[in-house]
Amino acid sequence: MQSQSTAIVQSLYDAFARGDLPGALGCMADDIEWHESVGLPWGGLQHGPDAVAGNVFAPSIDLIPDLAVTPEQIVAAGDTVAVVHRYTGTGSTGEKLDLLGAGVWEVRDGKIARYRQFVDTVKFREVIPNEAAAPV
């Protein structure tokens, strides 16, 4: 049986896959801490759904218009949910992205309160233009 925390995290992945960004943002607590791997153009810490939308979702979709993030394995322990997911798409360079990453999600009061991403940023950056790449 799927836990409530797992269902909330899965609903964010599902909304993103449908292109329903308001639905994805609606899964987040107002004070969410969103940690993207440093080394990505959108890497670093964001606070709040609006910051995630503008500083993570917008630039990643701009640079990889068909970006998909597909969960392959989900492991939950209480309100902490770890996901191994696959990033796929075609970067603005024309290069194909197919890369595993992991995320650790923390749910509080039915909303996602924190996300931490772990991904090979060097491989990820191979599909985006050099001028968009953040320093390693």
C-alpha positions in Angstrom: 0.0 0.0 0.0 1.3 3.4 -1.0 1.9 5.9 1.9 0.4 9.3 1.8 3.9 10.8 1.5 4.7 8.6 -1.5 1.4 9.5 -3.1 2.1 13.3 -2.7 5.6 12.9 -4.3 4.2 10.7 -7.1 1.5 13.4 -7.8 4.3 16.0 -8.3 6.0 13.7 -10.9 2.7 13.0 -12.6 1.8 16.7 -12.8 5.2 17.6 -14.2 4.8 14.8 -16.8 1.5 16.3 -17.9 3.0 19.7 -18.2 0.7 20.8 -15.3 3.1 23.2 -13.5 0.4 24.7 -11.3 -0.4 21.1 -10.2 3.2 20.4 -9.4 3.7 23.6 -7.5 0.4 22.9 -5.6 2.2 19.8 -4.1 4.7 22.1 -2.3 4.6 23.7 1.0 4.7 27.5 0.9 8.2 27.4 2.6 9.6 24.5 0.6 13.4 24.3 0.4 14.4 23.0 -3.0 18.0 22.0 -3.5 19.2 21.4 -7.1 22.7 20.0 -7.7 25.2 22.9 -7.8 26.8 22.9 -11.3 23.5 23.1 -13.2 22.4 26.4 -14.5 19.5 26.2 -12.2 21.5 24.7 -9.3 21.4 25.8 -5.7 18.8 26.4 -3.1 15.4 27.9 -3.8 12.8 28.9 -1.2 9.1 28.7 -2.0 7.1 27.4 -5.0 7.5 30.7 -7.0 11.3 30.5 -6.8 11.2 26.8 -7.9 8.9 27.7 -10.8 11.1 30.7 -11.9 14.5 29.5 -11.1 14.3 25.7 -11.7 11.4 24.7 -13.8 11.5 27.6 -16.3 15.2 27.4 -17.1 15.3 23.6 -17.2 12.4 23.5 -19.6 13.8 26.3 -21.7 17.1 24.4 -22.1 15.5 21.0 -22.4 12.0 21.6 -23.8 10.9 18.0 -23.8 12.4 17.3 -20.3 10.9 14.2 -18.6 11.7 13.1 -15.1 10.4 9.5 -14.6 10.5 7.7 -11.3 12.1 4.2 -11.5 12.3 3.3 -7.9 10.6 4.8 -4.8 11.6 4.0 -1.2 9.7 5.5 1.7 10.4 5.7 5.4 7.7 7.7 7.1 7.6 11.2 5.6 10.9 10.8 3.8 10.7 9.5 0.2 13.7 8.6 -1.9 13.3 8.3 -5.6 15.7 7.1 -8.3 14.5 8.8 -11.4 15.5 9.1 -15.1 16.0 12.4 -16.8 15.3 12.2 -20.6 14.9 14.8 -23.3 16.7 16.7 -26.0 18.9 19.6 -25.0 18.9 22.9 -26.8 22.3 21.7 -28.3 20.5 18.8 -30.0 22.2 16.3 -27.7 20.0 13.6 -26.1 19.7 13.4 -22.3 19.3 10.0 -20.6 20.6 10.1 -17.1 19.8 8.6 -13.7 19.5 10.8 -10.7 18.1 10.6 -7.2 15.9 12.9 -5.1 15.1 12.8 -1.5 11.7 14.4 -0.6 10.4 15.3 2.8 6.7 15.7 3.3 5.1 17.8 6.1 1.4 18.2 6.7 0.5 16.8 3.3 2.9 19.0 1.3 6.4 18.6 0.1 8.6 20.6 2.5 12.1 19.8 1.1 13.7 18.3 -2.0 17.3 17.4 -2.5 18.6 16.4 -5.9 21.7 14.3 -6.6 22.8 14.0 -10.3 25.9 13.9 -12.4 26.0 17.6 -13.4 28.8 17.1 -15.9 26.8 14.6 -17.9 23.6 16.8 -17.5 25.5 19.8 -18.8 26.6 18.0 -22.0 23.1 18.6 -23.5 22.9 22.4 -22.8 24.9 25.2 -24.3 28.1 26.2 -22.6 27.0 29.8 -22.1 24.1 28.5 -20.0 26.2 26.3 -17.9 27.0 27.2 -14.3 30.5 26.8 -13.1 31.4 23.3 -11.8 
